[in-house]
Amino acid sequence: MTESIPSRRLLSVAAPVFAAIILLLAMRAGRPPPSLVSTAEPGTPVRVVRVDHQLVVPRAVGYGVIEPAYEWELVAEVSGRVAEMNPELRVGRVLAKGAPLLKIDPQSYHLAAKQRRASLENVRAQMQQLRAQRRSTLANLELERASLTLVERDLSRTRALFGSGGVTQAEVDSAQRSALAQRGSVQALENQLQEIPARMAALRAQEQESKLSLEGAALDVGRTTIAAPFDIRIRTLAIQPSELVTAGQVLAVADGVDAIEVPAQLTFGALQPLFVETATAARHSARSGIGALTGGYLKQLGIRAVVRIESGDLRVEWAGEVTRMTTVDATTRTVGVVVTVGDPVDSSQAAPPLLRGLYAEVELTGKTQPGCLAVPRAALRAGSQVYVADKDSRLDRRAVVLAMRQANFVCIRSGLEPGDAVVLTDLQPAVQGMLLIPVADRRAAQRLLRDVRGEGSIK
């Protein structure tokens, strides 16, 4: 009886323990097994484009203010009162070549021309008179020489008679005086003939002077009428009808309408891709740099130019030609490239003409060049680096050397190989060797191809 009490106590303690064990086993039997934790490295999805050598069309864009290719000042060459004035001579009006603009009263210049013509006729009359005088002098000289011959014969006979006592000394002296007088007459006529050439030369000089004076008077008469030298647009006007003007006074300023120029400012870096041939040519020439771009060499480069006007919804383009380069701007360190448009009034476009003072965009396109390993400009990282997904899909940070910079892409000289997958996604952080999940960006590849071919927007 006394031994059963511990047994009952042991049973009362063990029963709950066994129940808990049974309950735990039952709970574990109903639970799913624990999942396995993977230790594999996660990859980062990135957009990539594969690069390859392509034909590239280099382009550059600059801006400038439109100027007329030709400017003309209407300057009065003579003084006088404005007698006639073209009613179309107004600011902004276009006048065709040869159109009369104004006329200065020519009466005083007509009178001057008549006076100089009269002076010329007077000189010619004197020359005619001198010719007649020469003819009469020659005739008189011939007679006087014949008389001198007779007188000298008479003198010889008188001297012979004096020797034989037939005449007196007085008669000899008289015959000698007659001979001397006749010689004097002949000498006087000969002197007159010698003076005639000098007098004729003086009259010829007066005649030439009178002719020039008459031509000057005729020019002054012609200068009283002023016409347009070429097709012009009046920019400023400083004259009114019946106003008195003086020689040298600027009466109006006009711009030629046949052509305009845009001196666009561009950096040397932007121009360099367009002038690739220049460096090659300079190595074979004594000249280099901008000095080699003179004469017809710009035409040989084959640069195409487009002048563009944008204002609100208006966007109009004109084809132009690169005609010359100006000096370097000391402030901006840019060089002026002058583009000429030969037909600034395009009737095929619903747009105003290219006028002086308009701000224009100039786009230059060079010759197609081979061997451009092009990547989008956005793929170029700080420090001239490009991210590449290697063959194991791991990040490779490549240092590259650029061959050409364009607005939307760059050409790589070294650091990339054809077929490399260039990463476009901006990785933060970008750890060398990190695992990537490359995804080809077809849209970016197509946009890059358009930009390289010169078909996309340069801005």
Phi and psi in degrees as a GROMACS rama.xvg file:
@    title "Ramachandran Plot"
@    xaxis  label "Phi"
@    yaxis  label "Psi"
@TYPE xy
-73.2994  -23.8745  THR-2
-82.7247  -17.9985  GLU-3
-79.2436  -16.8677  SER-4
-67.2788  -48.2365  ILE-5
-62.0878  -34.6952  PRO-6
-63.7886  -40.8779  SER-7
-67.3271  -37.0041  ARG-8
-65.1658  -44.3889  ARG-9
-60.5983  -38.7719  LEU-10
-67.8177  -38.0924  LEU-11
-68.1959  -26.3781  SER-12
-85.3517  -39.2883  VAL-13
-74.2774  -27.8411  ALA-14
-60.3829  -48.1417  ALA-15
-63.7214  -33.7367  PRO-16
-65.3953  -45.3179  VAL-17
-63.2733  -37.9726  PHE-18
-63.9206  -40.2117  ALA-19
-65.8951  -39.4469  ALA-20
-65.0816  -42.3464  ILE-21
-63.5351  -41.7912  ILE-22
-64.8753  -41.3659  LEU-23
-63.5751  -43.5808  LEU-24
-63.4736  -37.5984  LEU-25
-66.894  -39.1482  ALA-26
-66.6649  -41.2027  MET-27
-68.5912  -31.7311  ARG-28
-68.568  -26.3481  ALA-29
-90.3723  -10.237  GLY-30
-88.6954  147.455  ARG-31
-72.2191  158.873  PRO-32
-70.1234  150.892  PRO-33
-64.4957  141.437  PRO-34
-75.0115  154.124  SER-35
-86.6519  132.947  LEU-36
-87.2061  120.457  VAL-37
-80.7437  140.165  SER-38
-104.186  13.5236  THR-39
-69.0572  147.306  ALA-40
-76.2885  130.582  GLU-41
-75.9785  143.495  PRO-42
-98.6945  153.427  GLY-43
-104.894  121.354  THR-44
-67.0394  134.77  PRO-45
-139.641  151.747  VAL-46
-89.888  136.312  ARG-47
-134.831  155.495  VAL-48
-130.005  141.772  VAL-49
-92.8691  134.253  ARG-50
-98.0357  153.092  VAL-51
-156.881  160.896  ASP-52
-67.065  133.929  HIS-53
-138.616  160.775  GLN-54
-79.7421  127.263  LEU-55
-115.013  142.205  VAL-56
-108.403  102.242  VAL-57
-70.7798  142.279  PRO-58
-138.447  157.843  ARG-59
-147.396  150.55  ALA-60
-129.192  139.885  VAL-61
-143.285  175.148  GLY-62
-136.526  148.613  TYR-63
-163.586  171.695  GLY-64
-101.525  131.998  VAL-65
-67.5299  135.686  ILE-66
-130.113  151.62  GLU-67
-71.1589  145.11  PRO-68
-67.7361  -30.8045  ALA-69
-132.313  140.683  TYR-70
-127.881  142.317  GLU-71
-134.416  134.824  TRP-72
-105.848  126.834  GLU-73
-83.0742  103.054  LEU-74
-112.624  131.236  VAL-75
-71.584  124.85  ALA-76
-92.0603  -15.1756  GLU-77
-134.366  162.288  VAL-78
-96.8934  155.889  SER-79
152.386  -176.654  GLY-80
-95.8726  140.835  ARG-81
-70.166  112.136  VAL-82
-88.6638  -37.227  ALA-83
-137.182  148.418  GLU-84
-146.234  129.531  MET-85
-62.7173  126.615  ASN-86
-63.3103  -18.9481  PRO-87
-83.8524  -2.93472  GLU-88
-77.2823  83.1179  LEU-89
-139.461  154.92  ARG-90
-61.2963  128.592  VAL-91
93.9532  -15.2961  GLY-92
-77.0707  146.835  ARG-93
-102.599  129.934  VAL-94
-123.338  135.957  LEU-95
-75.6371  160.33  ALA-96
-58.1467  133.397  LYS-97
88.2074  -7.21949  GLY-98
-66.2661  129.827  ALA-99
-66.6598  134.797  PRO-100
-102.877  -51.3888  LEU-101
-158.179  164.456  LEU-102
-135.657  128.022  LYS-103
-91.0825  141.774  ILE-104
-52.4146  117.599  ASP-105
-93.9531  3.00377  PRO-106
-57.9135  -47.2694  GLN-107
-63.1987  -32.799  SER-108
-77.9817  -29.7422  TYR-109
-64.925  -43.213  HIS-110
-62.1611  -42.7083  LEU-111
-62.3438  -38.6328  ALA-112
-64.3582  -40.2893  ALA-113
-64.5517  -40.8384  LYS-114
-62.8908  -42.1678  GLN-115
-71.3723  -30.0265  ARG-116
-68.8686  -39.2114  ARG-117
-64.9195  -39.3547  ALA-118
-63.0486  -38.777  SER-119
-64.8288  -42.3747  LEU-120
-64.2837  -36.5317  GLU-121
-63.8518  -42.9148  ASN-122
-65.0808  -40.8801  VAL-123
-65.6588  -35.1047  ARG-124
-65.6002  -40.7238  ALA-125
-63.4061  -38.3765  GLN-126
-65.1887  -38.6901  MET-127
-65.6187  -41.1113  GLN-128
-63.8173  -39.583  GLN-129
-67.1527  -36.5315  LEU-130
-63.9461  -42.2283  ARG-131
-64.5357  -39.5201  ALA-132
-62.8511  -38.9304  GLN-133
-64.3648  -41.8741  ARG-134
-62.8979  -44.7279  ARG-135
-67.6168  -35.4937  SER-136
-65.2901  -41.1546  THR-137
-62.1468  -41.4272  LEU-138
-64.7671  -44.3715  ALA-139
-64.3173  -37.5747  ASN-140
-65.2307  -37.5129  LEU-141
-63.3212  -42.9654  GLU-142
-65.2613  -44.0181  LEU-143
-66.3606  -35.6332  GLU-144
-66.297  -38.4445  ARG-145
-64.2178  -42.51  ALA-146
-62.8069  -39.6693  SER-147
-62.3892  -37.06  LEU-148
-62.155  -44.606  THR-149
-64.8698  -42.3226  LEU-150
-64.7831  -42.0242  VAL-151
-66.4371  -33.9286  GLU-152
-65.738  -42.0808  ARG-153
-63.72  -38.5992  ASP-154
-63.4189  -42.0477  LEU-155
-63.1678  -42.0482  SER-156
-66.0328  -41.4861  ARG-157
-62.4438  -41.1593  THR-158
-65.3613  -37.0788  ARG-159
-66.8381  -41.0124  ALA-160
-66.9191  -36.2169  LEU-161
-63.3488  -35.8449  PHE-162
-65.6177  -30.7158  GLY-163
-94.3567  2.21338  SER-164
83.2318  15.8806  GLY-165
-82.3826  -23.4214  GLY-166
-133.254  164.577  VAL-167
-90.4967  170.093  THR-168
-65.4681  -32.835  GLN-169
-62.994  -38.2517  ALA-170
-68.5937  -35.6605  GLU-171
-64.9367  -44.302  VAL-172
-62.9771  -38.7322  ASP-173
-65.3354  -42.0663  SER-174
-65.9559  -35.6484  ALA-175
-69.4738  -39.4975  GLN-176
-62.2154  -38.9996  ARG-177
-63.4673  -40.4484  SER-178
-65.9391  -42.4481  ALA-179
-64.2269  -40.4267  LEU-180
-62.8751  -40.0997  ALA-181
-68.7078  -38.2732  GLN-182
-62.3215  -36.9598  ARG-183
-62.036  -41.0333  GLY-184
-63.5028  -43.833  SER-185
-62.9863  -42.8057  VAL-186
-63.4967  -39.0081  GLN-187
-62.4157  -42.9909  ALA-188
-66.9519  -37.8472  LEU-189
-64.3401  -39.383  GLU-190
-62.1326  -40.7839  ASN-191
-61.262  -42.4105  GLN-192
-63.9155  -35.3391  LEU-193
-69.713  -27.7616  GLN-194
-79.65  -24.3569  GLU-195
-61.1544  -44.2461  ILE-196
-57.9982  -41.5388  PRO-197
-64.4787  -43.0968  ALA-198
-64.6169  -37.6854  ARG-199
-66.1827  -39.2634  MET-200
-63.5019  -40.513  ALA-201
-63.1266  -41.4444  ALA-202
-67.3938  -36.0469  LEU-203
-64.1747  -39.7197  ARG-204
-63.1366  -41.7329  ALA-205
-63.1078  -37.7818  GLN-206
-63.5227  -43.1266  GLU-207
-64.6897  -41.6708  GLN-208
-62.1671  -41.3412  GLU-209
-66.549  -37.6999  SER-210
-62.1716  -46.8825  LYS-211
-63.0815  -40.2418  LEU-212
-63.0541  -39.2244  SER-213
-67.5265  -39.7087  LEU-214
-64.1306  -39.0849  GLU-215
-62.378  -39.9847  GLY-216
-64.6344  -39.7171  ALA-217
-64.4067  -38.7003  ALA-218
-63.8964  -42.0771  LEU-219
-60.8192  -38.8145  ASP-220
-62.656  -42.8699  VAL-221
-66.3115  -31.7488  GLY-222
-72.491  -10.9516  ARG-223
-72.0458  -17.6843  THR-224
-109.787  125.635  THR-225
-117.109  128.897  ILE-226
-123.689  162.56  ALA-227
-70.6069  126.215  ALA-228
-74.2656  -24.5855  PRO-229
-157.441  177.472  PHE-230
-62.5236  124.616  ASP-231
-132.95  158.257  ILE-232
-121.33  124.359  ARG-233
-70.3899  124.523  ILE-234
-98.0309  -46.0487  ARG-235
-135.808  152.186  THR-236
-136.832  129.224  LEU-237
-130.16  38.5193  ALA-238
-148.515  148.849  ILE-239
-130.682  159.359  GLN-240
-57.6984  145.185  PRO-241
66.8357  8.77238  SER-242
-79.3976  146.868  GLU-243
-86.5507  127.083  LEU-244
-119.426  158.741  VAL-245
-118.913  156.123  THR-246
-61.6598  133.752  ALA-247
92.9154  -5.43564  GLY-248
-77.868  133.748  GLN-249
-82.1426  115.92  VAL-250
-94.5705  -28.1948  LEU-251
-163.22  160.237  ALA-252
-127.219  133.559  VAL-253
-132.985  154.092  ALA-254
-109.951  140.63  ASP-255
-68.9399  141.92  GLY-256
-106.331  -0.634562  VAL-257
-78.214  -22.6295  ASP-258
-157.693  149.431  ALA-259
-127.499  162.664  ILE-260
-128.468  145.054  GLU-261
-124.166  105.396  VAL-262
-80.7312  85.053  PRO-263
-77.2717  140.419  ALA-264
-97.393  124.8  GLN-265
-135.533  152.485  LEU-266
-78.8311  159.872  THR-267
-64.7494  -33.5302  PHE-268
-63.7938  -37.4015  GLY-269
-71.7918  -32.4682  ALA-270
-79.975  -26.5165  LEU-271
-54.9196  -44.1142  GLN-272
-62.5695  -26.7223  PRO-273
-76.9875  -23.9229  LEU-274
-111.693  39.589  PHE-275
-60.5866  -38.3456  VAL-276
-66.8711  -21.5526  GLU-277
-63.8329  -42.0285  THR-278
-63.2701  -40.1791  ALA-279
-65.3848  -45.1232  THR-280
-66.0716  -34.4683  ALA-281
-67.0015  -30.1878  ALA-282
-68.4283  -21.0983  ARG-283
-104.905  13.8282  HIS-284
-133.823  156.155  SER-285
-73.1818  -17.7283  ALA-286
-101.168  159.44  ARG-287
-152.739  175.767  SER-288
63.855  -144.641  GLY-289
-65.4143  -28.5048  ILE-290
-61.279  -25.1573  GLY-291
-79.5141  -9.28419  ALA-292
-98.6125  46.5677  LEU-293
-111.767  169.458  THR-294
62.3433  -134.638  GLY-295
-89.3998  8.70049  GLY-296
-67.0804  -32.6686  TYR-297
-61.0591  -36.7676  LEU-298
-67.0306  -35.1278  LYS-299
-66.4283  -27.2682  GLN-300
-68.5357  -19.3817  LEU-301
68.1043  33.0779  GLY-302
-78.5681  127.16  ILE-303
-97.2197  144.273  ARG-304
-129.133  143.411  ALA-305
-130.4  127.558  VAL-306
-99.5839  128.145  VAL-307
-126.157  134.359  ARG-308
-114.916  125.618  ILE-309
-127.427  127.61  GLU-310
-154.589  106.506  SER-311
64.6572  -124.897  GLY-312
-84.8346  -5.61156  ASP-313
-84.3454  129.914  LEU-314
-146.114  106.249  ARG-315
-126.509  143.669  VAL-316
-125.047  146.563  GLU-317
-129.605  138.329  TRP-318
-75.139  136.429  ALA-319
-130.817  -176.104  GLY-320
-139.333  133.092  GLU-321
-76.0462  115.025  VAL-322
-104.628  -30.3323  THR-323
-167.39  173.046  ARG-324
-122.65  142.092  MET-325
-100.198  -171.284  THR-326
-76.9297  168.016  THR-327
-79.6539  133.212  VAL-328
-72.7288  125.718  ASP-329
-68.338  -23.5639  ALA-330
-87.8515  -50.845  THR-331
-92.0774  -10.6622  THR-332
57.1232  35.8909  ARG-333
-112.354  158.55  THR-334
-109.301  142.191  VAL-335
-87.1337  125.491  GLY-336
-110.471  115.041  VAL-337
-88.2381  120.726  VAL-338
-109.513  127.622  VAL-339
-106.089  132.098  THR-340
-109.454  119.32  VAL-341
-80.4242  -17.5678  GLY-342
-134.025  78.51  ASP-343
-70.8382  -11.2604  PRO-344
-108.825  99.1254  VAL-345
-98.5822  103.75  ASP-346
-70.1396  -16.3792  SER-347
-78.6226  -11.4389  SER-348
-113.496  140.245  GLN-349
-82.3245  71.9485  ALA-350
-148.534  153.235  ALA-351
-69.1248  159.423  PRO-352
-68.5626  162.364  PRO-353
-75.5036  111.574  LEU-354
-110.284  156.813  LEU-355
-56.7505  133.602  ARG-356
97.417  -13.5118  GLY-357
-70.3111  143.912  LEU-358
-90.0006  124.353  TYR-359
-126.393  151.666  ALA-360
-100.131  136.94  GLU-361
-119.283  123.364  VAL-362
-111.318  124.758  GLU-363
-108.41  136.4  LEU-364
-125.863  125.656  THR-365
-94.3638  -175.291  GLY-366
-70.6194  151.475  LYS-367
-65.057  133.777  THR-368
-122.543  138.632  GLN-369
-85.9194  167.897  PRO-370
77.9132  29.0021  GLY-371
-92.0863  116.914  CYS-372
-90.6165  88.7137  LEU-373
-90.1338  139.208  ALA-374
-133.586  150.372  VAL-375
-58.7234  146.51  PRO-376
-59.1758  -31.5913  ARG-377
-69.0034  -19.0731  ALA-378
-80.7656  -9.49746  ALA-379
-83.199  120.441  LEU-380
-95.9857  170.702  ARG-381
-59.6611  142.241  ALA-382
77.9516  22.3472  GLY-383
56.0359  52.5285  SER-384
-114.299  153.73  GLN-385
-133.027  134.789  VAL-386
-87.6622  132.502  TYR-387
-127.025  136.365  VAL-388
-89.132  111.15  ALA-389
-74.3414  -173.399  ASP-390
-66.0546  -20.296  LYS-391
-96.761  12.6747  ASP-392
61.3428  36.1437  SER-393
-115.418  151.051  ARG-394
-72.3735  129.613  LEU-395
-124.163  113.118  ASP-396
-86.7257  109.544  ARG-397
-103.148  134.221  ARG-398
-86.4224  129.997  ALA-399
-124.665  158.504  VAL-400
-113.627  128.69  VAL-401
-86.7778  141.26  LEU-402
-101.264  -28.6755  ALA-403
-158.3  138.818  MET-404
-109.891  133.303  ARG-405
-128.278  174.508  GLN-406
-61.6276  -41.7638  ALA-407
-115.31  -3.67269  ASN-408
-154.568  167.776  PHE-409
-131.666  152.358  VAL-410
-102.715  130.852  CYS-411
-96.0638  127.648  ILE-412
-84.295  -43.358  ARG-413
-149.956  154.793  SER-414
113.549  -18.8514  GLY-415
-127.389  156.966  LEU-416
-124.179  150.069  GLU-417
-55.7089  136.275  PRO-418
96.1609  -12.5376  GLY-419
-63.0189  142.556  ASP-420
-94.1894  103.608  ALA-421
-85.3486  131.241  VAL-422
-82.1298  128.842  VAL-423
-97.1168  -26.0781  LEU-424
-68.4964  138.346  THR-425
-82.4611  103.752  ASP-426
-85.9432  131.903  LEU-427
-137.135  103.974  GLN-428
-86.0212  164.145  PRO-429
-107.82  98.0318  ALA-430
-98.5579  126.993  VAL-431
-55.7339  127.444  GLN-432
86.8754  -0.752831  GLY-433
-65.5698  150.401  MET-434
-77.4225  135.354  LEU-435
-121.407  157.822  LEU-436
-118.303  89.7087  ILE-437
-69.3102  135.877  PRO-438
-128.28  120.67  VAL-439
-65.7319  127.338  ALA-440
-97.0803  93.7921  ASP-441
-66.5493  -36.8398  ARG-442
-64.1432  -42.9005  ARG-443
-65.4355  -36.7956  ALA-444
-65.2893  -40.6416  ALA-445
-66.9847  -40.9187  GLN-446
-64.4326  -40.1467  ARG-447
-62.7123  -41.5578  LEU-448
-63.7876  -40.1821  LEU-449
-64.773  -41.6763  ARG-450
-64.6743  -41.3406  ASP-451
-65.1527  -35.7567  VAL-452
-80.1101  -3.88088  ARG-453
81.086  22.0885  GLY-454
-98.8237  -23.4666  GLU-455
-83.8152  176.369  GLY-456
-72.337  138.312  SER-457
-82.9016  -14.7108  ILE-458
